Amino acid sequence: MKPLFLFAVLTLLPAWAQTPGPEDPTAVEAVVTTDLGTFRFEFAPDKAPHHVDQFIRLAREGYYDGGAFHRVVANGIIQGGDPLLKDPKTPRNLWGTGGLNLLPSEFSDMKHVRGVVSTVSIPNKPNSDGAQFFICVAPQPALDGHYSAFGRVTEGMDVVEKISQVPIDASGLAEKPVRILKVTIEPKKVEPFLTATPDEMRKTVTLKTTLGDLKIQMQPDWAPNTVRNFLMLTQTGWYNGTIFHRIVKGFVVQGGTADKRASGPTHPADRWVHPIKGEFRADVKHVRGIVSMARGDDPDSATTSFFIVLGDAANLDGKYAAFGRVVAGMEVLDAFEKEELDGETPKRRLELVEASIDK
């Protein structure tokens, strides 16, 4: 994809720089509601403190409400925040010319990768950054060091992608601007169980499946960070509507990937999904009913996929992170083994309808 050259031709306000206020910008995030959906992004005050402070202040004042995303590159970039777009009668040749020349640039080592939020400036005019912003749908390395990156999308990249795909005219302007209904500043979401102690993680999780309910007792003494991850995915509803995609009779039943989720592959808790360092214990045996994390060749590559052991599997001991034990519903494992398969794939959809933490 060719580099995007953001542009504007009209300066409306004098240049100024604002001293960051006392609010901790790392504790809040922006919630952007558009007529195509909502996305959220967190701030990077260590990279562009004045830009972060300006955005938070303007958002609280309602500056962005009623504006629009007016310029897009399909699956590349979306641009919005021009106050002129609040007036639907603003001529198209003025779109993208408002709200500029407000503060000096704050270039940093923050790369313009997918999801990064950055600031529009006037071409060939140093320190002409403004209130307009753009979001990278795909990496834009040509923009690194030339624009002031100040945030990163944490939820709703599917919405950002959808905005980038609206029809455009020959100049790259949206045929119909995507309206910004409201931008609010809210407390940043906190990852569940992030600081939980082992005792606080001694939970029982119920998996409601197509074939019946399984109760799994968490074992944080075996693999505390793996348990922490599983409880986070459970509490946030990440597992709901996923499927069991693999059954090897007498060996394992496996599930927990996003690609076949009933509600779609993306989820608000994706922000907290990350590879887990392997927690392997040779003294924990992979026998029937043990729950363990799936992974790739890299021992530290487990993320969300897990398996339940259907028979003794000593070859897995010390190589996979066992973190739980089925304590009720062993008959459901019997039912999994009776399913018709195409190789290792069930012939019908076997859903993890809901995962919940017992009270």
Secondary structure, DSSP 8 states (H G I E B T S, - for coil): ------------S--------SS-GGGEEEEEEETTEEEEEEE-TTT-HHHHHHHHHHHHTTTTTT-EEEEEETTTEEEE--GGGGSTTS-GGGTT-SS-S-B-----S----TTEEEE---TT-TT-B-S-EEEESS--GGGTTTS-EEEEEEE-HHHHHHHHTS-B-TTSEEEEEEEEEEEEEEE----TTTT--TGGG--EEEEEETTEEEEEEE-TTT-HHHHHHHHHHHHTTTTTTEEEEEEETTTEEEE--STT-TT-S--GGGGG---B-----TTS---TTEEEE---SSTT-B-S-EEEE-S--GGGTTTS-EEEEEEE-HHHHHHHHTS-EETTEESS--EEEEEEE--
